[in-house]
């Protein structure tokens, strides 16, 4: 077992689950009645697999037994992320997809003639909002990579954990990042964010079928016609997975980043990065 605080430098390796997430096409929309249980994430097992998963259905019921500190190197800086795995809210835990997305952006951030993501990851002068920020890993990491006009959002119970991590990392960030309470099914809160944004960031947010329609609607409303949704994704619950991609394909062009394009130290077998762009642009 890891102690109350475990410091991990460099890549955090997890044991592959051999979980093959299909491409978002019609084949994955056929419901498989045999798949009725949540695919629990391996989630940063301190390499020694010290974290214990609660054998219950539903991600909001998942708990872990300790609260390590995760360190993530981003360019020349090191973010320190404090977790509260004893919380009833999973937003207080660091999940792998946020790490994968940040390291993907770091790998392809420098512009070059051979960079296929030079335009899509051009953060200069762009506005961004993150949905389901949690501990703030993706937002803070992308901020350090140049996405500086950024608003972090999550539900009210997660805000203390986010604020704590923003305070801990303020010497590195050199400012307090903007944050706001947001419930995806609250149109007034969404409108108050003053959309549209050039980027909508979301990592590990698809796990409850009931929240999926509100999530997709929020992404559609918040992202500009020429904007991009940067999505860090891992299959958590088959029903939510199927509904999410069904609705996304109605609204967005979906591009899956080839696994070999992820950062080699953070190319976890069960995680992916997607780029979502609106289908219907205003002429």
N, C-alpha and C positions, 0 to 999 in steps of 0.2 A: 504493500500500500504506500502511496505517496503521502507525505506529511501535509499539514494544513496549507502550506504554500510551496509550490514547486516551480522553479524558474527554468524555462526551456529556451535556449538560444538556438537560432537557426530553424531549419524545417522541422515541423512536428509530424512524425510519420505515424500513419495508422495502418492497421492490417487490412488489406483489401477484403471486401465482402463478396467479390465476384457478382456485384449487382449491375446488371446490364440495362441501362436506361435506353429505350429505343428512341430513334429520331422522332421528332414531333410530326407524325403523319397520321393518316387515317387508321393505320394498323394498330396504334396504341389506344384508339378510342373505344375499341370493343371491350366491354367490361368483362373481366375474368372473375367469375363468382368464387373461385378458389382463393383469390388473393383478397383477404379480408383483414389482415393484420398489418399494423404499422411496421415499416422497416426501420428499426431503431438504428440511429447513426453510431458508428464506432466512436466518433468524437474524441479526439485528442486524448488517447488513453495513457498519457504520460509515458509512452513507449512501453511501459511495464504493464499496461492494461490494468491500472489501479482503479479506474472509475467503474462504478457499478450502475447498471441500468435497471430502472424499476420495471418489472414485467407487467406493465399495465398498458392499456390501449389509450392512445391520444397523447400528442406531444406535450400538451399542457400539464400532463400528469407525470412527466419524466422528471426525475430528480437524480442528482449525483451526490456522492458522499463527501467530497472535499471541494475546496475553492482555490485552485492553484492560480498563479500569476503566469500568464502567457506572454512571451516576448516575441515581437515580430520585427525583423529588420526591414526597413523601407529606405532604399538608397543608403544614405549615410546616417540615418537616424534609426533608433530602436524604440518602438512603441511598447509600452507595458500595459497589459490588459488584465484587470482584476475581475475575477468571476465570483458569482455567488450561486453555486450549484445547489445550495439548500433552499433557494427561493422557489416559490410556487410558479414563477414566471420564467419561461425558458429564454426570454430575452436577456436574462442576466448571465447567460452562459455563452462562451465563445464557440461558434460552430465553424466547421472547416471551410464552408463555401466562401466565407468572407475573406479568409486567408488566400484561397485560390484566386479569387477575383483580383485582389490587390497585387499579388505577385504576377498575375497575367499582365496587368496594366503596367507594372514596373518593367517587365521584360520587353514590352513593345512600346514603351513610352518614348524613347529617343527616336526622333524622326530620321529616316534614311530611305534611300531609293528602294531597298529590299524589304521595307516594312509594310506588310499588307494592312496594318491597323493604324497607320500614321494619321489618317483623316478621322477615323472614328474615335481615336483616343487623343484628339487634339483638344486639350482642356482650356487653352488660353481664351479668356474672355467669355467663358461659358457658365451658365447657371445650372445648378444641380440640386436635386432633393433625394434623400434616401428614405425608403420605406422600411419599417421594421429594423431600425438601426441597432437595437440591442445594446451591446457593450461599446459600440462605436468603431469596431475594427475597420470595416470597409470604408466608412466615411473618413476617418482620420488617415487611413493609409492613402486614399485617393487625394485627400487634401495635400499630403506631403508630396504627391506626384504632380501637383499643379492645379488640381480642381478646387480652387480656393473660394469661389462663390458658391457655398454649399450649405444646405439646410438639412439637419438631421431630425428625423421624426420617429416616434414610437408611441405606444399607449402610456398612459400616466403611471401605472405601477412600475414601468421599466426605467422611468426617468432618473430615479436616484442612482442606479447603477451606471447609466450613461454619464450623468454629471460627475460622478466620482472618477470615471476614467478620463473625462475631459480635463478635470482638475489635475490628475496625476500627470497627464501628458502635456499640460500647458507649456512647460519650459521647452518642449520639443516643437509644439505647434506654434508657439509664440503668440497665441491669441486664444480667446474662448470661442469655439465654433458655435454657430447659431443652432438652436434646437427648438422643437415645438412638439406639443402633444398632437397626435393625429390618429383618429380612428377611420379606417378606410371606408366605412359606411356612413360617414358624416360629411355630406356635401358642403355644409357651411365651413367646416374646418379645411376642407380641400380648397375651396374658393379663397379662403383667407391666406393661403400660401402664395397667392398671386401667380398662378400658372399662366403660360406654359414654361417648362424648363427644357434646357438643351439635353440634360441627362436625368434619367430616373434610375436610381441604384436600388437593387433589391437582392439580398442573399439569404437563402434558406428561409423563405417565407411561405412556401406551399406545403401545408401539412394538415389543414382542416378544410374539408369540402365546403362547409358553410361560409367560409371567409373568401373563397376563391372568386366568386362573381364581383364582390366589392373590391378585391385586390386588382383584378384585371381592369375594372372600370376606373379605379383610381389611377392606374398606370396610363390608361388611354387619355384621361383628362389632364394629367400632369405633364406628359411629355409633349413637346412641340411637334408640328408636322414633319420637321426635318430632324427631330431629335432621336435619341437612342436610349433604350432601356438596357442597362448593363445588369445582367441577371446571373448570379451564382446559384447553381441549382443542384439539388440532390433529391432523388426519389425518397419520400418519407411515407406517404400513404397512397396506395394505388388509386383510390377513388378521387382524391384531390388532384393527383397527377393527371388522370384522364380528363377531368373537367377543366383543369387549368389549360392544358394544351388545346383542347377543343375550343375554348373561348379565345385563347390567344390567336389561333389561326384565323379567327373571324376578323380580328382587328389588326394583327401585326404580320409583317414578313419576319420569319424566324430564321436566324443563322446560328448554327451551332459551331462554336470554335473547335477546330480539330484538336484532339487531345495532345498531339505532339506540339501544338502551339502554346500550351500552358507552360508555366515555369517548370523546368524539369524536376525541381525539388518539391514542387507543390502540385504535381499532376496526379492527384489521388484518383484511383480507378473509379470510385463511385461518385465523383463530383464533376460538374461541367460548367462551362460559361457559355451563355447565349447572348446574342445581340438582337434586340427586337426593334423593328422600325415600323411606323404606321403604314398601313396599306393605302389609305385614301387621303391623299394630300389635297389641300385646297389649291386650286389653279389660280 
